[in-house]
Amino acid sequence: LGLRPRSLLLHLRVEPGLEKEIRLSDNWSLPAVEEYFRSYATESREVPSLPSAEAIRSSSNPATAARDWLVQLAPDFLIESSPMARYASGNYGKLSSSLFKIIIDELGYGDFERKHSTLFENTMRSAGLNSVPHRYWQYYLNGSLMLANYYNRITRNRKHVFRYIGAIYLAETGFLTSCRIWRDVLKEALPGLDTRYFDEHCHIDIDHSRMALDGLVRPAIETYGNFAANEIVRGFEEARWIGEFAEQDFVRQICWKDSAERNQDHYQQIFLKVRRAWEAGEITKDCLDEPKGELSITHTHDGDELCHVASGEMEFLNGFECSTTLRGNQGIIIEHNRLHGALIHSERCKYEIYNIGDLDRWL
């Protein structure tokens, strides 16, 4: 499908943003990296739960939240190992062979039914979801796009090979616990779910973690020294930062979806105050008049906004499988960075979007 404008923007911005977020020393050595990575492996196996799992479990609609999480995983899982395979060609010496051992596992050793992306297709279908890659692109959150684009970026530009080694060690090691936690909470929310994808990673990634450390991390540093060590740690930290960002993005989206009624109440509380502020020239607004069937594709905003329907009817999309019907003199607060959209159901719908900045200042 190619990159959409939103995903392309994230793809271009991710590197300079990460340079600001992650500051590392430049004196990493093999013993230091091994100690740090082994400590991470030990700690990760003791994690009792994850924010994404708790968001699903505590949601007002756990089944919808569970399907939403599967959608967020889909950009990576439905094309699993595709970025990795970019390093299968070329002359990387023993590193290529070590990575290829992981690749052939991901591809099911040539058995299509065992291919990891096939397993996840089965998971999607068992949840009542379409398994075609990017079928749900309009519901990908910013964090999910950032995570998928990060792995694409560091494999597309081969100068980042050492960063990829650090990132793949993180993924193969962290997945041991993540997949177990996700499997259990998804099964709770969706009892008929096919969990073989997660079952597979609960055991195969024991080997993949070891293979990544012994076959990629250690020989890379032994051969290429301090530069490789620094880049490997940077890739590890970048992948961890984006992964945590993506998970928190999902948590906030679920919370916002579940708060639709409260966001309508907040609209009622502040609308007159907001309109007076606009009349005084203190804030801006956009006025729209759209016909039946007009679709406002999903998007986000940097600041909080107030949506007021003057006349007509719209289906306001709060996210995946969640919408709110708004009619004349009704409205809702749109939280910053929350994915939303709209579909017009009446012959015409006039509505106003007020740029209120921070909701708290109005309450």
C-alpha angles and dihedrals in degrees: 000000000000126000118312118220092259094050092042090054091051090047092055096044100044098084101052090041092054092048087061095044098047123051118180135182114244099225103083116148133186095261091048093048093047092050092047094047094045089050089052091049092052095046094045092056090056095054107120098198144349132235091244091053093049091048090055094044095048097040120117085236109031094177092057092044090051092052089047090055091050088053090052091051093047099082088066106025098049091056096032117174093011094115090040092054091064087077093050091086128057132051109297096139117217091350090070092053093048092050091046090059087062093043094055090051090053089050093051096247089283094310106122093202091057095044108120094230088052090053090053091048087058089049091052094048092047088056091053093256131132111254098204109119113260094004086135098040092132089064098050110120121225091254093052091051091047092053094048092044093049093060090044092052097049092048097042092055105050095200083080095062093118092049087053091053089055092046094049091050088054092049097046092046100041093046091070091072100026094057092048092051094044092046092054098046094042090051090052092052096038108030094185095053120135101232099178091112091059093039089055093053093047089070109019093056090062085070095037092054091051092045092050092051099040099033103034116015099042099043092043092057093040090054103035102027131200096356092056092046093052093047093047092053091046091053090048093051095043092052091046093049094049092044091054091045091052092050094049089047089058092046091053092046092053091047091050093047090051090050097059093118092049090049089055089050090052089052089055091049098052109024098099091045091050093049091051089051090053091049088053090053093246097122137019133239138192120222119208133186111187135175129235113290094023108147124207100202116226116280143144137235132216094229137038115272138193119223115203122183110211096183140346129031134285136179104229110207113220092182139288112000092347128103141155125215112228124190135177114322092009128110150155141222115250111210118220116265092012117132113240143148142170142231121200115228102174125073087259133000126198116196141160131220114205118198100222099167103208119018093209093068090063100047 
